[in-house]
Amino acid sequence: MKIHFAGIETEVETFTLEEVLASLKTSNKLILWNDNVNTFDHVIKCLVVYLDYSELQADRIANIVDSKGKCAILEGSFTEVEVYRKILQQQGLTVSIE
């Protein structure tokens, strides 16, 4: 959203209530969800490339997601977790923050 004040235009970032509340928590989890779109190989590659998991760790996570429907793959501050959520989402993975 752009705001004009005293002849100066500035860009203001807006947040949803959910994003604000999530940012107040001391610890946030990045959740990877099962979907019918991504292959095991793609999920594993993304976890290795972007989260620095070993192939074995990434394979275990992919199997947990397949059997349980979701898996926490990262825990940290909202800002840190949000960066990885955006990256993985751009790669087509279904992720959310809890």
Backbone as CSV, one residue per row, in Angstrom:
resi,resn,N_x,N_y,N_z,CA_x,CA_y,CA_z,C_x,C_y,C_z
1,MET,0.848,-1.155,0.000,0.000,0.000,0.000,0.901,1.227,0.000
2,LYS,0.531,2.223,-0.791,1.307,3.451,-0.842,0.591,4.530,-0.039
3,ILE,1.366,5.282,0.711,0.826,6.363,1.530,1.526,7.654,1.133
4,HIS,0.753,8.718,1.004,1.297,10.043,0.711,1.192,10.872,1.985
5,PHE,2.307,11.424,2.426,2.324,12.266,3.616,3.283,13.416,3.376
6,ALA,2.785,14.616,3.520,3.601,15.822,3.353,4.352,15.812,2.017
7,GLY,3.666,15.334,0.986,4.266,15.339,-0.344,5.254,14.217,-0.589
8,ILE,5.390,13.299,0.362,6.321,12.183,0.221,5.508,10.900,0.085
9,GLU,5.851,10.129,-0.923,5.177,8.852,-1.124,6.044,7.752,-0.523
10,THR,5.430,6.884,0.268,6.181,5.788,0.875,5.387,4.498,0.740
11,GLU,6.083,3.413,0.654,5.474,2.092,0.543,5.339,1.517,1.956
12,VAL,4.151,1.057,2.302,3.901,0.493,3.625,3.517,-0.966,3.449
13,GLU,4.195,-1.839,4.166,3.889,-3.262,4.106,2.739,-3.542,5.066
14,THR,1.764,-4.296,4.620,0.629,-4.636,5.480,0.701,-6.108,5.862
15,PHE,0.141,-6.418,7.026,0.146,-7.779,7.535,-1.254,-8.185,7.951
16,THR,-1.556,-9.465,7.832,-2.827,-9.975,8.330,-2.715,-10.163,9.838
17,LEU,-3.844,-10.281,10.509,-3.835,-10.514,11.955,-3.071,-11.796,12.279
18,GLU,-3.250,-12.828,11.464,-2.549,-14.091,11.679,-1.029,-13.902,11.627
19,GLU,-0.556,-13.104,10.677,0.887,-12.845,10.563,1.411,-12.065,11.767
20,VAL,0.647,-11.103,12.232,1.068,-10.318,13.401,1.132,-11.205,14.633
21,LEU,0.113,-12.008,14.858,0.097,-12.891,16.029,1.222,-13.919,15.954
22,ALA,1.475,-14.446,14.765,2.562,-15.415,14.596,3.908,-14.783,14.897
23,SER,4.073,-13.514,14.547,5.354,-12.845,14.768,5.606,-12.581,16.246
24,LEU,4.556,-12.593,17.053,4.716,-12.353,18.485,5.173,-13.600,19.230
25,LYS,4.947,-14.760,18.648,5.394,-16.001,19.284,6.913,-16.063,19.246
26,THR,7.492,-16.680,20.275,8.943,-16.791,20.313,9.454,-17.864,19.362
27,SER,8.603,-18.837,19.050,9.029,-19.904,18.165,7.902,-20.236,17.200
28,ASN,8.240,-20.334,15.950,7.285,-20.666,14.902,7.793,-21.889,14.161
29,LYS,6.855,-22.706,13.674,7.226,-23.913,12.937,6.779,-23.799,11.494
30,LEU,7.685,-24.196,10.606,7.354,-24.292,9.193,6.858,-25.712,8.941
31,ILE,5.630,-25.817,8.459,4.996,-27.111,8.244,4.951,-27.410,6.747
32,LEU,5.421,-28.598,6.393,5.335,-29.094,5.025,4.139,-30.037,4.961
33,TRP,3.228,-29.764,4.026,1.995,-30.534,3.885,2.080,-31.482,2.698
34,ASN,1.387,-32.608,2.838,1.269,-33.557,1.738,0.358,-32.958,0.669
35,ASP,0.682,-33.182,-0.567,-0.191,-32.772,-1.668,-0.091,-33.819,-2.770
36,ASN,-0.947,-33.695,-3.729,-0.960,-34.648,-4.840,-0.239,-34.096,-6.061
37,VAL,0.579,-33.080,-5.854,1.239,-32.406,-6.967,2.732,-32.726,-7.025
38,ASN,3.407,-32.599,-5.893,4.872,-32.728,-5.869,5.322,-34.173,-5.706
39,THR,6.383,-34.510,-6.432,6.949,-35.851,-6.333,7.875,-35.928,-5.111
40,PHE,8.151,-37.140,-4.676,9.102,-37.339,-3.587,10.438,-36.703,-3.953
41,ASP,10.874,-36.935,-5.181,12.178,-36.414,-5.613,12.240,-34.892,-5.524
42,HIS,11.158,-34.218,-5.926,11.144,-32.751,-5.869,11.182,-32.257,-4.424
43,VAL,10.396,-32.884,-3.560,10.374,-32.496,-2.145,11.759,-32.698,-1.534
44,ILE,12.348,-33.842,-1.781,13.676,-34.146,-1.233,14.705,-33.144,-1.747
45,LYS,14.679,-32.862,-3.052,15.621,-31.895,-3.626,15.478,-30.527,-2.962
46,CYS,14.250,-30.062,-2.765,14.024,-28.757,-2.129,14.548,-28.734,-0.697
47,LEU,14.314,-29.801,0.056,14.783,-29.853,1.442,16.310,-29.862,1.511
48,VAL,16.941,-30.529,0.570,18.407,-30.584,0.533,18.981,-29.228,0.104
49,VAL,18.438,-28.665,-0.958,18.986,-27.429,-1.516,18.718,-26.224,-0.616
50,TYR,17.485,-26.079,-0.135,17.109,-24.844,0.559,17.218,-24.919,2.086
51,LEU,17.097,-26.123,2.655,17.177,-26.243,4.119,18.414,-26.998,4.577
52,ASP,19.249,-27.393,3.631,20.522,-28.041,3.938,20.370,-29.366,4.683
53,TYR,19.261,-30.076,4.437,19.106,-31.424,4.990,19.936,-32.390,4.162
54,SER,20.362,-33.479,4.784,21.012,-34.543,4.019,19.931,-35.260,3.216
55,GLU,20.326,-36.027,2.219,19.350,-36.771,1.422,18.569,-37.740,2.295
56,LEU,19.245,-38.363,3.252,18.577,-39.308,4.156,17.538,-38.596,5.024
57,GLN,17.925,-37.447,5.592,16.979,-36.675,6.407,15.783,-36.227,5.568
58,ALA,16.046,-35.732,4.379,14.982,-35.262,3.497,14.047,-36.406,3.099
59,ASP,14.604,-37.575,2.859,13.806,-38.750,2.516,12.898,-39.133,3.687
60,ARG,13.422,-39.089,4.894,12.611,-39.404,6.087,11.468,-38.407,6.241
61,ILE,11.761,-37.126,6.034,10.723,-36.094,6.131,9.644,-36.345,5.077
62,ALA,10.048,-36.639,3.850,9.086,-36.890,2.773,8.184,-38.072,3.130
63,ASN,8.738,-39.088,3.743,7.941,-40.247,4.148,6.974,-39.909,5.283
64,ILE,7.404,-39.065,6.222,6.511,-38.622,7.305,5.360,-37.822,6.720
65,VAL,5.668,-36.907,5.819,4.631,-36.092,5.179,3.652,-36.987,4.424
66,ASP,4.164,-37.996,3.735,3.305,-38.907,2.977,2.390,-39.713,3.892
67,SER,2.919,-40.162,5.029,2.116,-41.024,5.911,1.245,-40.243,6.900
68,LYS,1.714,-39.104,7.381,0.965,-38.357,8.396,0.262,-37.117,7.849
69,GLY,0.590,-36.728,6.637,-0.059,-35.580,6.034,0.682,-34.270,6.216
70,LYS,1.587,-34.203,7.183,2.367,-32.989,7.408,3.558,-33.302,8.293
71,CYS,4.520,-32.362,8.300,5.705,-32.511,9.146,6.313,-31.132,9.377
72,ALA,6.687,-30.848,10.625,7.414,-29.612,10.921,8.834,-29.784,10.402
73,ILE,9.275,-28.844,9.555,10.595,-28.981,8.931,11.584,-27.918,9.376
74,LEU,11.095,-26.898,10.090,11.979,-25.830,10.555,11.304,-25.123,11.711
75,GLU,12.090,-24.724,12.700,11.568,-23.962,13.819,12.466,-22.762,14.053
76,GLY,11.849,-21.609,14.288,12.631,-20.409,14.519,11.753,-19.185,14.640
77,SER,12.368,-18.029,14.490,11.616,-16.779,14.562,10.679,-16.693,13.360
78,PHE,9.655,-15.874,13.480,8.712,-15.713,12.366,9.429,-15.257,11.109
79,THR,10.340,-14.309,11.254,11.051,-13.768,10.097,11.835,-14.854,9.374
80,GLU,12.567,-15.665,10.123,13.363,-16.741,9.529,12.464,-17.765,8.844
81,VAL,11.434,-18.196,9.552,10.546,-19.214,9.019,9.794,-18.686,7.790
82,GLU,9.405,-17.424,7.822,8.685,-16.815,6.703,9.539,-16.776,5.433
83,VAL,10.824,-16.520,5.584,11.721,-16.515,4.422,11.704,-17.886,3.746
84,TYR,11.842,-18.934,4.535,11.853,-20.279,3.968,10.480,-20.684,3.442
85,ARG,9.407,-20.218,4.087,8.062,-20.507,3.587,7.915,-19.950,2.173
86,LYS,8.358,-18.723,1.974,8.246,-18.100,0.653,9.085,-18.834,-0.382
87,ILE,10.296,-19.213,-0.012,11.180,-19.930,-0.939,10.555,-21.256,-1.355
88,LEU,10.115,-22.035,-0.369,9.557,-23.354,-0.678,8.232,-23.242,-1.424
89,GLN,7.457,-22.240,-1.100,6.202,-22.015,-1.806,6.471,-21.676,-3.277
90,GLN,7.517,-20.895,-3.522,7.884,-20.583,-4.912,8.300,-21.842,-5.677
91,GLN,8.770,-22.838,-4.944,9.162,-24.097,-5.573,7.971,-25.057,-5.734
92,GLY,6.789,-24.591,-5.335,5.577,-25.374,-5.512,5.162,-26.229,-4.335
93,LEU,5.938,-26.170,-3.240,5.582,-26.974,-2.075,4.455,-26.292,-1.294
94,THR,3.672,-27.127,-0.599,2.589,-26.619,0.227,3.118,-26.512,1.653
95,VAL,3.309,-25.265,2.111,3.886,-25.013,3.430,3.076,-23.937,4.153
96,SER,3.134,-24.000,5.476,2.467,-22.982,6.295,3.259,-22.793,7.569
97,ILE,2.907,-21.763,8.319,3.579,-21.479,9.582,2.584,-21.692,10.711
98,GLU,3.018,-22.396,11.730,2.202,-22.592,12.943,2.954,-22.053,14.128
